[in-house]
Amino acid sequence: MKKGFMGIAIFIFCLSLSGCGKGEAKLKEEKHKDVYLRTLENGHYELIVKEKPFVIKGICYAPVPIGKSHLFNFTCDPNKPWMVDGKLMNEMGVNTVRLYQPGDELAACKEMIEDLYKNYGIYTVMGHSLGFWEYHVNELAKKIKEIDPNHPVSLGNGETVGMEFAADICPDVDLLGCIVYRGKVFGSFFKEVKRKFDKPVMITEFGCDAYNAFAQKEDQLNQAKFLKSQWLDLEKHLANGEGLGNCVGGIIFEWNDEWWKTSDCDRDSWLVHDTEASWGVGAYAFDAQAGKNMNEEWFGVVAFSPELENNLNKRMPRKAYYELRELWNKDFWKQDEESSAEKKGN
């Protein structure tokens, strides 16, 4: 997670997420593609995948094992942690993961992306620091489209800082990717985006840690409550919702705890699940009294145990995992209930 992030990065939807459609002419042009963005008659934005609306139900993914740091290249891990995590994600309802960097081993990264898609139907948003802290992003976006016209390019930004300037100089990006930490709800965020840079938006980071900095103990209940509230608030702003209709989904920070984050230069600390908070956000009221209340090593919806299973740290889903599983699979459960009721009626 990057607090106070004000730079601009490029995010690329990998695999078959592609295109951005506006207006009738653009729609006709994009019809042959499996995936495109379109503007509805009411002005709302919708992501279409294989002729059906697609809502990004995503999770930030960096399965760094206990005892390793951000320098560990997990895409080259022979134990393939993504095959274990992919199954759990699929059961939870995750349809997208966000990677922060492709790493140096591009072939290994590509293999992981393909494994997630082929085995679990999970798409990938690929991040990159290309364009970070400078404003040649529109030229970069156009160059990326020349190389790969089949995937949309997103502007990456922290909150809505500087977005009014980006609107003038980045007309060729397809959608916005924003990092937002505002507590239980997103407040005026979607309205600010609409006013400053009216394009579809995906929230590329939002969430709540599972450690109560005030009570000094793990707090799965509040993490689950906050994530549920955040997702329900986001849902209001999807196409045809009661809100502004400029959201196409969101990506939660994060899949698993990362034990290296508090002291990334201290190897011994990578074996300890540190409880020192790094920064503070008063909107997370349950532990705001602590001042610094955002615990970087505790944001996972899945906890890692030092105990090994299949040469990987044992995965232990938290309450938030099950809360999101219910939210993200509610259409499935609704269909299942309707099917059961129909059978009873017969």
N, C-alpha and C positions, 0 to 999 in steps of 0.2 A: 504494500500500500504506500502511496506517495502523498503525504500531507502537504498542503500548500502548493500543489503542482500547478504552475501557471504556463507551462510550455505547450508546445503543439507537437503531436506525434501522428504517425499514420497507422491506422488499423486496417487490416485487409481481411475480409471474410473469405476463409479458405473453403476449398471444395466447391460446392455448387451455389453458394450465396452470391448473387451478382446483380448488377444493374440498378438503375434508379429511374423510375418512370414518372413523368409529369405530363398531363394533358393527353389528348386522344392520339396525336401523332406519335408521341413517345411510347405510349402504350402499345400501339401497333408494332413499333420497332422492337419492343422487348418481348412480345408474345411468344417468340420462338424459344426463349430462355426458360429454364426451370425456375429461376428465381429473379424477382425484380421488385422494386419499390414503386408503389403507385399512390396517386392522390385521389381520394374519393370525392364525390360530388359535394359532400359537406365540408371539404377542406382537410379532413383527417388523412393521416399517412398510414399505409399498410404495407407490410412486407409479405410478398407472395412466394411460396415455395411449392413447386409442383402443383400449381393452380389452386392452392389453398392458402388462406391466411396463416402466417407463421409468427408466433410471439417468442422472442428470445428469452428462454429460461436458462440463464447461464451461471457459470461458476468460474472464478479465477483459479487457475490450476498450476501449482508448482510443488510436486510431491518430493520435496527435499527430505531425505531420511534424517532421523535423530543422529546428531554427531557430525553432520555435514553442513555446509553453508551454501549461500547463493552461487558459489563457484562450482558446485556439483552439477554436472550435466545429466539430468535425469532422463533425457531422451535416449541416452546411451546405456542406461541401466539394463543389464541382461535379464533382470527379474521382471521387466516390463510392468511396473506398478500401475500403468494406465489400464491394463487388462483387468486388474482387481478393482480399481477405482471406477472404471467404466461401467462395470456391472452394477455397482452401488449407485452410481449416478443415474443410470438408466432406470433403476427401480425408483429413484427419487423423483424422476421426471425431468432431469437435466437434458437439454437438447443442444447446448452450446458450451464450450469451454473457451476461456481467454488465456492465451499464452503471452507473456510479457516480451519475450525475445525468441527468435528461432534458434539461437545458439550457433556455434561454429560448425557443428555436424549436421548439415542441412538434410542429408539423406536419412539420418536417424530421426530427425524431427518430422520429416515427411512420412516416414513409416508409422510413427506414433499417431499422427493425424489421420492417416488412412485406417489404422487399426480401430481408432475410436469411431470413425464413421461407418466402416464396413460391419463391425461387430455390434455396435450399440446405437447407430444412427445419430451420433453426436457430431455436430459441426464445430469448427474452430474459428475464433477471431484471433488473428495473429498480430501481435503488437510489435512495434519497433521504435527505437529512439530517433529514427530518421526525421529530421526537421525539428528536433528538440531545441527549444529556446531560440529559434529564429523563424523568419516569416517568408520563406520561399516555398511554403507548403503547397500553394496552388500549382506551381511548376512541378513539384514532386508528384502531386496527384495526377497531373496530366501525363507525366512520364510513365507512372505505374500503369495507367490505363492503356497507354500505347503498347506496353509489354504484355499486359494481361487485361483485356477489355471485359472479361467475364466475371470480375469480382468488384464489388463496390469498395470505395475508399472512404474512410471516416477520419474526420478531424478529431484528435484527442485533446482534451482540455480538462483542467481542474475547475470544477464549478462553472460559473458563467463569466469568469474574469476575461476581459479583453474580447469577448465574443462579438461585440458590435464592430470591432475593427476587422475581425476575421470574416465577417459577413461581406465586407467590401473587397477583401483581397483573396478570398478563397471560394470563388463561385463554383469551382469544379469538383469540390468534395461532394459526396453523395449523401452523407448523413453525419451526425455529430456523436461523439463518444465523450461522456462527461463523468468525472469522479465527484460523487456527492455524498457528504456525511452531515446530515442535518437532524439526526435523532429519529423519532418514530415515523415522521412523515417528511415529505420533500418540500413542504411549504410553497413558496412562490416560484420554485425552480422552473417548472414547465411553462409558466407564464413569462418568465424572464427569457427563456429560450425562444419562445414564440415572438417576443418583442425584439430581441436582439439579432437573431439569426434563424429565420423561419425555415428550418429543415427538419426531417425526421431525427429523433434522438434516441440513442440507447444509453442507459446508464452503465458505464463500464466498470464502476466500482461503487458499491454501497454495502453496508453491513453493520454488524455489532459484535464486539468481542464477548467471549464467554467467561471473563474474569471480572469480578466486582472489586475495583480498586479501593473502594471505601471499606467494605466488609472484609477485604483481604481473603477471598475464597472464590472458587469456581462458581459461576452463576449461569447455569444452562437455561434456567427459566426465563430470565430477562433477555438473554440472547434470542431465544425462540420468540418471545413476545414482540421484540423490536423488529426482527426479520419478517414476521407475519404482518405487522402493521405497515412496514415499508413496502412490502409487495402489494398489499391490498391498495395502498395509496397510489402506487405505480399503475396498477390495473385500471384505475379510474381514467387514466390519460391515454389508454390504448385506443385504437380506432373504434369508433362507434360507442365509446364509453361516455360517462357523464362529464368527463373533463375536456381537455383541449385536443385530444386525439393526435398529439404529435410524438407519442412514444411508441417504439416498436419492441420494447422489452428491456431487460436489465440483467446485469451480471454481478452476482454476489461475491464479495470478498470474505472468505475464500473457502476452498475445499478442505484443506487440512492446516493444522497448526504448523508453524515453522519455528523450531527451537533455536535458531541461530540469530534471530533478528535483534535482540537487545544489545548484544555485543558481537558484531559480525567479525571483529578482529581477534576475539578471544576464543581460541579453540576449545578450551575447557568448558566454556559456557554453553557450547553447542550441545552438551550432554545434559544440560539443566533446563527445565521448563521455567524460565524466569518470569517473575510476576511484577517487574518494574514497568510502570506505565511510561510511555514515551511522550505523549502530548495530551491535551485536554479538549473536550467538546462538551460544553454545558448542557446541550440538548439531550445528552444521554443521562437523564436525571437520576437513574438508580444509583450511580456512583459518582455523580458530578462533584459532590462535596470533597472528593479526594484531590480536586484540582486537575492533575494529570490523571486521566482515567481511560485512556485508549491503550490497551495492552497488545502490542504488536504480535506477540507470540501466541495469542489466544483467539484468533478470529476464525478458526476452522469450524465448519459444521460437522467435521469429523476430527476426533482427537487421535493422536498417535501414541502407542504404547511402546516402551522399550522391548516388550515381549515380541518375538518374531513369529510370523506365520508365512510359510513359503518364502523365507529369506527377506521378508518385508516387515516393517513395523506394523503391528496389529492395528487395524482400522476399527475405531470405536465411535459409531455415529452418536451425535448429541441430540438433545430434544429438538433443536432447530432442524436437524435433518428430517425428522419425522413430521414436523410441522409443515415444512416445505413440501415434503412428499405428498401430504394430503392436499395442499393448495395446488400443486402443479399437476396432480393427477385427477383433479376433481371432475373434469370432463369425462375421463374414463370411468370413474366411479358412478357418475350420473347415468352414463349409458348402461353400465352394468345393472344399476338399480332399475332403470326403465325396462331393461330386458327381463329381469327377474319378475317385475310386476306384470309384464305382458304374459310370461309363462304361467303365472298364477291365475291370470284372468282366463286363460285357455283351459 
